[in-house]
Amino acid sequence: MRIGWQEWDAIVFNSPAASNQNTTANAPANNEDKTTDWWNSEDDSNNDWRTSTLPLDEWLPLQVHDAGISEITMTKCFIDHAYGFCYPDTTPEEDSHKGKWTRVERDLQAKTGIYYLAFYYRRTRRLDVPLVSDLKLLGAGQENLLPHPLDQWRGIGHSLRDGVAGQPPLYLWYKLGPTMGQILSKNITQADDLIMELDVLNGDGRPFYGFEKLEPRLAHGKVGQSENVHMVYKRGTKPVPRAKPLHFSHAGHFKILQVADLHFSVSNGRCRDTALTPCNGDDETLALMNRTLDLEKPDLVVFSGDQLNGQGTTWDPRSVLAKFAGPVIDRQIPWAMVFGNHDSEDGDLTRLGQLRILRDMPYSLVEAGPPDVHGKGNYVVPIRSPDPSRTQLLTLYFLDSGAYSEGMWDWFGFTPTEYDYLRQSQIDWFLHESSLVPMHERPWKPDTGKDLGDAWKRANQGKKRQTTQRSLVKPNALMFYHIPIQETYSTPDIDPLSNKKLEIGEQLDDKGTPKKNDGFFEKGLLKAVENELGGREVKIVANGHNHLTNSCRRVLGIWFCFNGGSSYSGYGKAGVDRRFRVFNVTDWGETITTYGRTEHGEIVDQIVLVGHGGPTPYEVDSLERERERLILQEPMFKGSEPKPRLSLPILFTLVVTGVGIGVAALRTNEETEKWRGKVMFVPSILPWGVSSFSAAMYGEWRQAKGREWQNAFDDFQKKTVAIPAAVRGIVNYSYYYVAQSWVNLTEGKEMSYKLVGCFAAVWLAGLIPSARGVVHRMFSHDPLSGRVTSLFTSQFGHGGLLHLAVNSFALIGFGELAWSYLRHKQINTPNRLDEARSGYHFLAFHLAAGTVSALTSHLFAARILYPRLIASLSKQSASVAATTTTAAAATGVAGAGAASAAMPSILPSTGASGAIWASLMVTALAWPHTTVTLVFLPFFPISIGTGVFGLVALDIVGLLRGWRFFDHAGHLGGAAFGAAYFYYGPEWWDWWRRQMKENALSSRGGSPSSSETT
């Protein structure tokens, strides 16, 4: 039926398929086909493609279109086409006849050219428009190579290599074949020859299913700079094959192969930490995956995160997604996946955008999950019995553990550095899905009806008849997510029969858990029970993330298993094999065995986790409840992080402060001695009444600084002679303006700008994905980490652009005033040593203040927050221990939620605000009546003394009220240090300088002159 020129749909009257579908839905079970396994029946087919309802003006490369392409062009632009620029010319008449232009949402030369190049095509359902049936890529002047008849070929005017340096032009030609009307009327098969879709592939990986590469390449990559670029196309309507419903074999077996941390890139990848040579990481990993799949022949493959490497190497995620599951697709094996922290680091595809591609790939079971649940890709996959009852015998839960923890600060430009964590919405979703899982009699017995002959009798031959008590229970469940939770590393269970810890394998990585925790273990996993009598529904949690750790450990009845790295493209370690984890489920879901299959084909660390031959099932008795209470206190402190230290941080701060001030005093003495010899004329006293020698030396330093920059400017002018005059004038003036501004800075402001430069360098380093983790560890102080060096380094780190900007603005303003006060006290107080420059004094003061500020925050966390957190966890675990029935479990969830809501948190601290508070306090005490205006209240000047002491009061209130928006303890520590230094610091400083001078003179065997001590 024709609805409009571009809208067609099919209406089928008296359709046998439709009739059968209705009758089948209402038919009794005894009418089922007894000769066909239910998963092979048409009713259970997932190949439900409604091509006639797809939009014509949207680029949907993996969907199956039945409308052909009528015209192709390419446009080039200086701006990304995604913003709507450089749209091809058209008219309403052309749109009606040939269809509207649709952009292929790919840049043809993303890494090789200077322009944005994009394909556009028109798609039509009209029956009288010739459709594209062939494509050719030819160089300039090669039109004679086109097949006859030549009048059917159309060329694109622009070279597909426009803007690509060093590569000859390349043009696209397309052939207009028959119309759809001719194809339908003549009942010919040319519809399968029509070009139905276009795409671009970066790198030499495989294209998506149904696509073919068109030679020659659109661009030739350069080693270490860019990759080869291919045009790919799809002919005909090729429905993507879908996975059949998952089910146990007739022998009661189901095998799962876990593949972890592929870290694939657009390129062929780079091998890491392996002796293989030569080695392309992605290619070698695909070959290893092929061998392992042939050995194991799994029923399901689960990719457990970090399929994409991120870190700047997956700038085109689509090209990487096309290749990572290739070996699994080639073997027609169903597969599922979860995201890791690296999967959405690069490129223009969000996690949701990736899911739209992943779920349309062959044999994929991936689902996007509910939109109101945190993360993307939270879904459930049931595994059913092979008999007509289709009983759910195993449940697989898939959750998105996120990438990096985000919050309100991201709106202000702060870059997340902590790992994300499973949120409350995911806990609620999991418990809801768990409540929907149907119970059945366990152990489950297959239908022994004649529909399956004597298969069950053969499967049970030789087995002793067991008198097992049967009850209604949920099936066993496995769960997959990428980043392990804190409780993964808790104390393992003890097998009461062997009195041994229930763990196997090695833990070789650091604990890569998130710092935050919404309580997924205690409020989710422990609450999902088999039935009203209790028991853990989820028996096994499988993680990726850690490439070296390959252990399994049971904690309170739940096994936590790491795969280890499966890829040569991810980090590894000499002597540690790449491997895959196998979960072999037998006895209709009752028994679960796991082992590792290494890169050499060996089976290692085989253990029965659940069922026959496995450890004693976990049962909650009075002793286990007490142990459960202790373990729920354990994860953040004993099993994941150490208890905050006290003595070592204090000692470190004293040593760093003392050494810093001592070195600064030594350097100041050396500078003073240096400039003393260069002063030619010394006035008796300067107009503002300060020490003449100190002022003269400072003036000589500034003049030397000016001469140095003048010489540099003269050299710069000589180097710019070859530049055109108009441009040269602008460049020279810009250089002169910057240089003159720098020369005019006081030493205090110059030192402040240098510190701000250090802050900015650390912040920029944190924007590099591969350096983000290192920067976070080095330049933020976590009281629970056990590190003390970060007490000093944390003052250089900042959480984001706004944090950096505010601290920089404050330091530049108040740092100069603090420097001015310190210099004034030294050179204007009688009997003090002369001082040519005071920059080192200010620098030592600033760094000492920052370290003391971090120490204050650390001590507050150790002495106040830590005991509170222990108390809160004790209350929370008590509510868990009181859970014995379903009704009590509901009460326990509420109690645990309340305890979690009130639970204090110990978060890392970062930033120079504590040191800036010290400068601010010195300024307020030195000039309390000086008025200032706040950035957000510019029309209300206040005295600096009033403002600072008001902010101190606000920090005290915040500390007492438990506000966590700022590090109030750190602010107060910095302010206290500034106040103490205001009253006693100048005397300490002069004492330090005298000690350093005496030591230097004694080592030289001299004595100070009179001018040196005034």
BATILUM-102986 format. One record per residue (C-alpha): x, y, z. Coordinates in steps of 0.25 Angstrom, whole numbers, padded with zeros to 4 digits, always signed. Each point is the difference from the previous one (the first is absolute). Last residue first. Example, Ala and Ser with C-alpha at 12.3 -4.5 7.8 and 13.67 -1.06 7.14 Angstrom:
+0055-0004+0029 -0006-0014+0002 
//
This chain:
+0292+0180+0242 +0007-0013+0001 +0007-0001-0013 +0005+0014+0000 +0008-0003+0013 +0008-0011-0007 -0003-0015+0003 +0011-0009+0004 +0009-0009-0008 +0005-0015+0000 -0007-0004-0012 -0008-0012+0006 -0003+0010+0012 -0005+0010-0009 -0010-0009-0007 -0005-0005+0014 -0001+0014+0005 -0008+0004-0012 -0009-0011+0001 -0003+0002+0015 -0001+0015-0003 -0011-0003-0011 -0007-0009+0009 -0001+0010+0011 -0005+0011-0009 -0011-0010-0005 -0004-0004+0014 -0001+0015+0004 -0008+0003-0013 -0009-0012+0003 -0004+0003+0014 -0012+0010+0000 -0005-0001-0015 +0005-0015+0000 -0010-0004+0010 -0011+0007-0007 +0004-0006-0013 +0001-0014+0006 -0014+0002+0006 -0006+0004-0013 +0006-0012-0007 -0005-0010+0010 -0014+0007+0000 -0001-0001-0015 +0005-0015+0001 -0011-0003+0010 -0010+0007-0009 +0003-0009-0012 -0012+0006-0008 -0014-0005-0004 +0001-0011+0011 -0008+0007+0011 +0001-0008+0013 -0008+0010+0009 +0012+0002+0009 +0010+0002-0012 -0009+0009-0008 -0002+0009+0013 +0015+0001+0001 +0001+0003-0014 -0010+0011+0000 +0007+0006+0012 +0013+0000-0008 -0008+0007-0011 -0005+0011+0009 +0014+0001+0006 +0005+0003-0014 -0011+0009-0005 +0001+0009+0013 +0015+0001-0001 +0000+0003-0015 -0010+0012+0002 -0012-0001-0008 -0004+0006-0014 -0014-0003-0005 -0001+0003-0014 +0008-0011-0006 -0008-0011+0007 +0003-0013-0008 +0015+0004-0001 +0001+0005+0014 +0004+0014+0003 +0012+0004+0008 +0002+0010+0011 +0013+0001+0008 -0003+0002+0015 +0007-0013+0004 +0013+0003-0007 +0010-0010+0007 -0009-0009+0006 -0009-0001-0012 +0012-0002-0009 +0006-0011+0009 -0014-0007+0000 -0001+0001-0015 +0014-0006-0002 -0003-0011+0009 -0014-0003-0007 +0008+0000-0013 +0008-0012+0006 -0013-0007+0003 -0007+0003-0013 +0012-0006-0008 -0008-0012-0005 -0003-0015+0003 -0007-0008+0011 -0004-0015-0001 -0014-0003+0006 -0003-0007+0013 -0015-0001+0001 -0010+0001+0011 -0012-0010+0000 -0014+0006+0002 -0005-0004-0013 +0007-0014+0002 -0007-0002+0013 -0014+0004-0005 +0002-0010-0012 +0005-0011+0009 -0013+0002+0009 -0009+0000-0012 +0007-0012-0006 -0001-0007+0013 -0015+0003+0001 -0002-0007-0013 +0009-0011+0005 -0009-0002+0012 -0012-0002-0008 +0007-0010-0009 +0005-0007+0013 +0013-0001+0008 +0007+0014-0001 +0005+0005+0013 +0014-0001-0005 -0002+0010-0011 -0005+0010+0010 +0012-0002+0009 +0009+0002-0013 -0006+0014-0001 +0002+0003+0015 +0015-0005-0001 +0002+0008-0013 -0004+0013+0006 +0009-0002+0012 +0012-0003-0009 -0004+0012-0008 +0000+0009+0013 +0013-0006+0004 +0007+0004-0013 -0007+0013-0001 +0006+0006+0013 +0014-0004+0003 +0005-0005-0014 -0008+0009-0009 +0003+0012+0009 +0015-0004+0000 +0000-0001-0015 -0007+0014-0002 +0011+0006+0010 +0011-0007-0007 -0005+0006-0014 +0000+0014+0006 +0014-0002+0006 +0005-0004-0014 -0006+0012-0006 +0005+0009+0010 +0014-0005-0001 -0001+0001-0015 -0004+0015+0001 +0010+0004+0011 +0011-0007-0008 -0004+0008-0013 -0001+0013+0008 +0014-0001+0006 +0006-0004-0014 -0007+0012-0006 +0006+0010+0011 +0012+0005-0009 +0012+0008+0004 -0002-0002+0015 +0009+0007+0011 +0000-0007+0013 -0009+0005+0011 +0005+0009+0011 -0011+0010-0001 -0013-0004-0007 -0002+0007-0014 +0007-0011-0008 -0006-0012+0005 -0014+0005+0004 -0002+0007-0013 +0004-0012-0008 -0010-0009+0007 -0011+0010-0001 +0003+0002-0015 +0000-0015-0003 -0013-0001+0007 -0006+0011-0008 +0006-0006-0013 -0007-0014+0004 -0013+0007+0002 -0004+0004-0014 +0008-0010-0008 -0004-0011+0010 -0015+0004-0001 -0001+0000-0015 +0008-0013-0001 -0009-0007+0011 -0013+0004-0007 +0005-0004-0014 +0005-0013+0004 -0013-0004+0007 -0008+0005-0012 +0009-0008-0009 -0001-0013+0007 +0004-0008+0012 +0013+0007+0003 +0014-0006+0003 +0012+0008+0005 -0004+0000+0014 -0001-0015+0000 +0015-0001-0002 +0004+0002+0015 -0010-0009+0007 +0001-0009-0012 +0014-0004+0005 -0008-0007+0012 -0006-0012-0007 -0008-0010+0008 -0012+0001-0009 -0010+0002+0010 +0002+0015+0002 +0000+0003-0015 +0008+0011-0004 -0001+0005-0014 +0012+0003-0010 +0007-0013-0001 -0012-0010-0001 -0008+0009-0009 +0011+0004-0009 +0003-0015-0001 -0014-0004-0004 -0002+0011-0010 +0013-0002-0007 -0005-0009-0011 -0013+0008-0002 +0008+0013-0001 -0009+0011+0007 +0008-0003+0013 +0013+0006-0007 -0008+0013-0002 -0003+0001+0015 +0014-0003+0004 +0006+0011-0010 -0011+0010+0004 +0004-0001+0015 +0015+0001-0004 -0003+0012-0008 -0008+0006+0012 +0012-0002+0008 +0008+0008-0010 -0010+0011+0000 +0001+0001+0015 +0015+0001+0000 -0001+0011-0010 -0010+0007+0009 +0009+0000+0011 +0012+0004-0008 -0007+0012-0005 -0005+0000-0014 +0005+0011-0010 +0009-0010-0007 -0011-0009-0003 -0009+0011-0006 +0012+0004-0008 +0002-0014-0005 -0015-0002-0004 -0001+0014-0007 +0014-0002-0007 -0005-0014-0005 -0013+0005-0005 +0007+0012-0007 +0010-0009-0007 -0011-0009-0005 -0009+0012-0005 +0011+0007-0007 +0005-0013-0006 -0014-0003-0006 +0000+0013-0007 +0015+0000-0004 -0001-0014-0006 +0009-0010+0008 +0014-0002-0004 +0005+0010+0011 -0006-0008+0011 +0013-0006+0005 +0006+0014+0002 -0012+0005+0008 +0001-0012+0009 +0015+0003+0003 -0003+0014+0004 -0012-0004+0009 +0009-0010+0007 +0010+0011+0002 -0011+0009+0006 -0005-0011+0009 +0014-0002+0006 +0001+0015+0002 -0013+0001+0007 +0004-0011+0009 +0013+0007+0003 -0007+0012+0004 -0010-0008+0009 +0012-0006+0007 +0007+0013+0002 -0012+0006+0006 -0001-0012+0010 +0014+0002+0004 -0002+0015+0002 -0012-0003+0008 +0007-0010+0009 +0012+0009+0002 -0008+0013+0003 -0008-0007+0011 -0014+0007+0000 -0005+0014+0002 -0010+0002-0011 +0009+0011-0006 +0013-0009+0000 +0011+0001+0010 +0015+0001-0001 +0000-0001-0015 +0008-0012-0005 +0008+0001-0013 +0007-0011-0008 -0009-0012+0004 +0006-0012-0007 +0007-0006+0012 -0012+0000+0009 -0008-0007-0012 +0008-0013+0002 +0000+0000+0015 -0015+0003+0001 -0003-0012-0010 +0009-0009+0008 -0007+0003+0013 -0014-0001-0007 +0004-0014-0005 +0004-0005+0014 -0012+0006+0006 -0009-0007-0011 +0007-0013+0003 -0002+0001+0015 -0015+0004-0002 -0002-0012-0009 +0008-0010+0009 -0008+0005+0012 -0014-0001-0006 +0003-0013-0007 +0006-0006+0013 -0012+0005+0008 -0010-0005-0010 +0006-0014-0001 +0000-0002+0015 -0015+0004+0001 -0003-0009-0012 +0008-0011+0007 -0006+0001+0014 -0015+0000-0004 -0004-0011-0011 -0013-0002-0005 -0005-0015+0000 +0004-0007-0012 -0009-0001-0013 -0007-0012-0007 -0002-0012+0009 +0003+0006+0014 -0005+0015-0002 -0011+0002-0011 -0004-0015+0000 +0000-0004+0014 -0012+0006+0008 -0009-0009-0008 +0010-0011+0002 -0002+0001+0015 -0015-0001+0000 +0001-0012-0010 +0009-0007+0010 -0010+0002+0011 -0011-0005-0009 +0009-0012-0004 +0002-0004+0015 -0015+0001+0002 -0004-0008-0012 -0001+0004-0014 +0003-0012-0010 +0010+0001-0011 +0000-0013-0008 +0011-0010+0003 +0011+0001-0010 -0002-0006-0014 +0000-0014-0005 -0015+0000-0003 -0005+0015+0000 +0007+0013-0001 +0014+0005-0002 +0007-0012-0005 +0014+0003-0002 +0010+0000-0012 +0012+0009+0002 +0007-0002-0013 -0004-0006-0014 +0011+0001-0010 -0002+0005-0014 +0013+0008-0001 -0008+0013+0001 -0006-0005+0013 -0014-0006+0003 -0004+0003+0014 -0009-0008+0008 -0015+0000+0005 -0010-0011+0004 -0014+0003+0003 -0010-0011+0005 -0015+0001+0001 -0003+0007-0013 -0006-0012-0007 +0010-0009+0005 +0012+0007-0006 +0005+0015-0001 +0014+0001-0006 +0005+0014+0003 +0012+0003-0008 +0010+0011+0003 +0009+0005-0011 +0015+0002+0000 +0013+0008-0003 +0011-0006+0008 +0008+0006+0011 +0015-0003-0001 +0003+0015-0004 -0011+0009+0003 -0012+0005-0007 -0006+0013-0005 -0011-0001-0010 +0003-0002-0015 +0004-0014+0002 -0014-0003+0004 -0007-0010+0009 +0004+0007+0013 -0004-0007+0013 -0014-0006+0002 -0002+0004+0014 -0010-0007+0009 -0009+0004+0012 -0007-0012+0005 -0012+0003+0009 -0003-0007+0013 +0005+0010+0010 +0012+0003-0008 +0005-0011-0009 +0013+0003-0008 +0004-0003-0014 +0014+0005-0005 +0005+0004-0014 +0007+0014+0004 +0009+0004-0012 -0009+0009-0009 -0009+0006+0011 -0012+0006-0006 -0009-0012-0002 -0010-0006+0009 -0008-0012+0002 -0010-0001+0012 -0004-0014+0004 -0011-0006+0008 -0011+0010-0002 -0013-0005+0007 +0007-0001+0013 -0008-0009+0011 -0012+0005+0008 -0012-0008+0005 -0010+0009-0008 +0006-0004-0013 +0014+0001-0008 +0004+0013+0006 +0003+0013-0005 +0003+0008+0012 +0015-0003+0001 +0003+0004-0014 -0008+0013+0001 +0000+0008+0013 +0013-0007+0006 +0008-0001-0013 -0005+0012-0008 +0002+0009+0012 +0000+0014-0007 +0015-0001+0000 +0011+0011-0002 +0015-0002-0002 -0002-0009-0012 +0008-0013-0001 +0013-0003-0007 +0007-0007+0011 +0014-0001-0005 +0003-0011-0009 +0006-0014+0002 -0011-0007+0008 +0002-0015-0004 -0008-0012-0002 -0009-0007+0010 -0009+0004+0012 -0009-0007+0010 +0009+0000+0012 +0003-0013+0006 -0007-0007+0012 -0001-0012-0009 -0015-0004+0004 -0004+0014+0006 +0005+0007-0013 +0004+0014+0005 -0005+0012-0007 +0009+0010-0006 +0004+0013+0007 -0004+0012-0008 +0006+0003-0014 -0013+0000-0008 -0006+0008+0011 +0005+0013-0007 -0007-0002-0013 +0007-0005-0012 -0001+0008-0013 -0005-0007-0012 -0014-0006+0003 -0005-0014-0002 -0010-0008+0009 -0003-0015+0001 -0013-0006+0005 -0005-0013+0005 -0014-0003-0002 -0011+0005+0010 -0005-0010+0010 -0012-0009+0002 +0004-0012+0007 +0005-0014-0002 +0006-0009+0011 +0010-0009-0007 -0001-0015+0000 +0011-0003-0010 -0001-0011-0010 +0014-0004-0003 +0004+0004-0014 +0005-0011-0010 -0011+0005-0011 -0005+0014+0003 +0003+0006-0013 -0005-0013-0008 -0013+0001+0008 -0001+0015-0004 +0002-0003-0014 -0011-0011+0000 -0009+0007-0010 -0001+0015+0001 -0015+0001-0003 -0002-0013+0007 -0001+0007+0014 +0011+0000+0010 +0000+0015+0002 +0013+0004+0006 +0002+0000+0015 +0004+0012+0008 +0007-0001+0013 -0007+0008+0003 -0015+0003-0002 -0002+0013-0007 +0000+0015+0004 -0003+0011-0010 +0010+0012-0001 -0009+0012+0001 +0006+0004+0014 +0014-0001-0005 -0004+0011-0010 -0005+0009+0011 +0012-0002+0008 +0009+0003-0011 -0007+0013-0004 +0000+0005+0014 +0015-0003+0001 +0002+0006-0013 -0007+0013+0005 +0008+0000+0012 +0013+0001-0008 +0011-0010-0004 +0013+0008+0000 +0008+0009-0009 +0015+0000+0001 +0006+0013+0005 +0007+0011-0009 -0012+0008-0005 +0005+0013-0007 -0006+0012+0006 -0006+0010-0010 -0010+0007+0008 -0012-0009-0004 +0009-0012+0004 +0000+0005+0014 -0015-0004+0001 +0004-0015+0000 +0008-0010-0008 +0007-0013+0004 +0009-0006-0011 -0004-0011-0009 -0013-0007+0003 -0003-0013+0007 -0010-0003-0011 -0007-0013+0005 -0003-0014-0007 -0008-0010+0008 +0000-0014-0005 -0011-0010+0005 +0000-0015-0001 -0010-0011+0000 -0012+0008-0006 -0010-0011-0004 -0003-0001-0015 -0011-0010+0003 +0002-0006-0014 +0013-0006+0004 +0014+0006-0002 +0000+0008+0013 +0002+0015+0000 +0011+0010+0002 -0005+0014+0004 +0007+0013-0005 -0002+0012+0009 +0004+0014-0003 +0007+0013+0004 +0007+0005-0012 +0002+0015+0002 +0003+0006+0014 -0009+0004+0011 -0015-0004-0002 -0011+0009-0005 +0003-0004-0015 -0003-0015+0003 +0009-0009-0007 +0008+0002-0013 +0000-0015-0004 +0011-0009-0005 -0003-0014-0004 +0008+0001-0013 +0000-0011-0010 +0003+0009-0012 +0002+0015+0004 -0013+0008+0002 +0001+0000+0015 +0015+0005-0001 -0004+0012-0009 -0011+0006+0009 +0009-0003+0012 +0011+0008-0006 -0009+0012-0001 -0005-0002+0015 +0015-0001+0004 +0002+0013-0007 +0007+0000-0013 +0008+0013-0005 +0013-0006+0003 +0009-0004+0012 -0003-0003+0014 -0012-0008-0002 +0005-0014+0002 +0011+0003+0010 -0007-0002+0013 -0006-0013-0004 -0014-0003-0007 -0007-0014+0001 -0001-0010-0011 -0009-0011-0006 +0003-0011-0010 -0007-0011-0008 +0009-0009-0008 -0002+0000-0015 +0015-0004-0002 +0003+0012-0009 -0007+0009+0010 +0009-0005+0012 +0013+0002-0009 -0005+0014-0004 -0004+0005+0014 +0011+0011+0001 +0000+0004-0015 -0012+0009-0003 +0000+0007+0014 +0014+0005-0003 -0004+0007-0013 -0012+0006+0007 +0008+0005+0011 +0008+0010-0009 +0009+0007+0010 +0004-0013+0006 +0015+0002+0002 -0001+0013+0009 +0000-0007+0013 -0012-0009-0003 +0003-0014-0001 -0013-0005-0005 -0005-0014+0005 +0002+0006+0013 -0011-0009+0007 -0004-0014+0003 -0002-0006-0014 -0009-0012+0002 +0000-0012-0009 -0012-0010+0000 -0001-0014-0004 +0015-0003+0000 +0008-0008-0009 +0012-0001+0009 +0011-0004-0009 -0005+0007-0013 -0003+0013+0009 +0014+0000+0005 +0006-0001-0013 -0008+0011-0006 +0002+0009+0012 +0015-0002-0001 +0000+0005-0014 -0009+0012+0003 +0010+0003+0011 +0012-0001-0010 -0007+0010-0009 -0004+0010+0011 +0014+0000+0006 +0008+0000-0013 +0013-0008+0004 +0013-0003-0007 +0004-0005+0010 -0007-0007+0012 +0007+0002+0013 -0012+0007+0006 -0001+0013+0009 -0008+0008-0010 -0004-0003-0015 -0004+0012-0008 -0013+0001-0007 -0004-0003-0015 -0005+0014+0000 -0014+0005+0004 +0003-0005+0014 -0003-0013+0008 +0001+0000+0015 -0005-0015+0001 -0002+0001+0015 -0007-0013+0003 -0006-0011-0008 -0009-0010+0008 -0004-0013-0006 -0013-0006+0005 -0004-0015-0001 -0014-0006+0001 -0002-0015+0003 -0013-0008+0004 +0003-0011-0010 -0011+0005-0009 +0008+0013-0001 -0004+0012+0008 -0007+0011-0006 +0002+0014-0005 -0010+0006-0010 +0005+0000-0014 +0010+0011-0003 -0004+0009-0012 +0006+0000-0014 +0000+0014-0006 -0009+0001-0012 +0007+0002-0013 -0008+0008-0009 +0009+0003-0012 +0014+0005-0001 +0007+0007+0011 +0011+0010-0001 +0014+0003+0005 +0010+0011-0003 +0013-0002+0007 +0010+0009+0008 +0014-0005+0003 +0005+0005+0014 +0007+0013+0004 +0012+0005+0007 +0009-0012+0006 +0002-0006-0014 -0007+0009-0011 -0014-0005-0005 -0004-0001-0014 -0013+0007-0003 -0013-0003-0007 +0006-0014-0002 -0001-0007-0014 -0009-0008+0001 -0014+0000+0005 -0001-0008+0013 -0013-0009+0002 -0011+0002+0010 -0010-0011+0004 +0005-0001+0015 +0008+0012+0004 +0013+0002-0006 +0013-0008+0003 +0012+0007+0006 +0010+0008-0009 -0001+0013+0006 -0011+0010-0001 -0013-0005-0007 -0010+0009-0007 -0014-0003-0003 -0010-0001-0012 -0014-0008+0000 -0009-0007-0010 +0008-0002-0013 -0009-0008-0008 +0004-0014-0005 -0010-0008+0009 -0011+0008-0007 +0006-0005-0013 -0008-0013+0002 -0010+0001-0011 -0015-0001+0002 -0002+0009-0013 -0010+0009+0006 +0007+0001+0014 +0014+0003-0006 -0006+0009-0010 -0008+0008+0010 +0012+0001+0009 +0007+0007-0011 +0012-0006-0007 +0014+0004+0001 +0007+0013+0003 +0015-0002+0001 +0009+0008+0010 +0013+0006-0002 +0009+0005+0012 +0012+0008-0003 +0014-0001+0006 +0011+0011-0001 +0014-0003+0002 +0006-0001+0014 +0011+0009+0006 -0009+0009+0009 -0014-0004+0002 -0009+0013-0002 -0009-0006-0010 +0002-0015+0000 -0014-0004-0004 +0002+0009-0012 -0012+0009-0003 -0009-0001-0012 -0007-0013+0003 -0002-0009-0012 -0012-0006-0007 +0000-0013-0008 -0011-0005-0008 +0005+0007-0013 +0012-0008+0001 -0006-0013-0005 +0010-0006+0002 +0009-0002+0012 +0008+0012+0005 +0015-0001-0003 -0001+0011-0010 -0003+0010+0011 +0014-0001+0005 +0004+0015-0002 +0001+0003+0015 +0000-0013+0008 -0011-0010+0001 -0009-0005+0011 -0012-0008-0005 -0014-0003+0005 -0011-0009-0005 -0015-0001+0000 -0006+0014+0003 -0014+0001-0002 -0008+0005-0012 -0013+0008+0004 -0014-0005-0005 -0004-0009+0012 +0001+0010+0011 +0005-0005+0013 +0012+0010+0000 +0014+0002+0007 +0008+0012-0003 +0015+0000+0004 +0010+0009+0007 +0015-0003+0002 +0008+0008+0009 +0014+0008+0000 +0004+0009+0011 +0012+0007-0005 +0015-0001+0004 +0003-0014-0003 +0006-0013+0006 -0007-0002+0014 -0015+0002-0003 +0002-0002-0015 -0014-0006-0004 -0007+0006+0012 -0012-0009+0003 -0014+0003+0003 -0005-0005-0014 -0009+0012-0003 -0014-0002-0006 -0004+0009-0011 -0015+0000-0002 -0007-0010-0010 +0002-0001-0015 -0014+0005-0005 -0005+0008+0012 +0013+0005+0004 +0004+0004-0014 -0013+0008-0001 +0002+0007+0013 +0014+0004-0005 +0014-0004+0004 +0014+0005+0002 +0008-0008+0009 +0001+0003+0015 +0013+0008+0003 -0003+0003+0015 -0010-0008+0009 +0009+0000+0013 +0003-0015-0003 +0007+0004-0013 +0012+0004+0008 +0005+0014-0005 +0010+0003-0011 -0009-0008-0009 +0001-0010-0011 -0013-0006-0007 -0002-0014-0006 -0011-0005-0009 -0008-0012-0003 -0014-0002-0007 -0011-0010+0000 +0003-0009+0011 -0010-0012+0002 -0011-0002+0009 -0001-0014+0007 +0009+0004+0012 +0005-0009+0010 +0006+0007+0012 +0015+0000+0003 +0003+0013-0007 -0011+0008+0005 +0002+0014-0006 -0013+0007+0001 -0008+0007-0012 -0007-0013-0005 -0007-0003+0013 -0002-0015+0003 -0014-0005-0001 +0002-0009-0013 +0011-0008+0007 -0008-0007+0010 +0010-0010+0005 -0004-0011+0010 +0012-0009-0001 -0002-0004+0015 -0006-0014-0003 -0007-0006+0012 -0013-0002-0008 +0007-0005-0012 +0005-0013+0008 +0015-0002+0002 +0000+0004+0015 -0012-0010+0002 +0008-0012-0004 -0008-0006-0012 -0007-0014-0001 -0010+0002+0011 -0007+0012-0007 -0009+0005+0011 -0015-0003+0000 +0002-0006+0014 +0003+0013+0006 -0013+0006-0003 -0002+0010-0012 -0003+0014+0003 +0013+0006-0005 +0001-0010-0011 -0013+0003-0005 +0003+0015-0002 +0014-0003-0006 -0006-0010-0009 -0009+0010-0006 +0010+0011-0001 +0009-0010-0007 -0011-0005-0009 -0003+0015-0004 -0015+0002-0004 +0003+0014-0004 +0014+0006+0000 +0001+0015+0001 +0014+0005-0004 +0005+0014+0003 +0005+0011-0009 +0004+0015+0003 +0008+0008-0010 -0010+0004-0011 -0011-0002+0010 -0009-0011+0006 +0002-0010-0011 -0006-0014+0004 
//
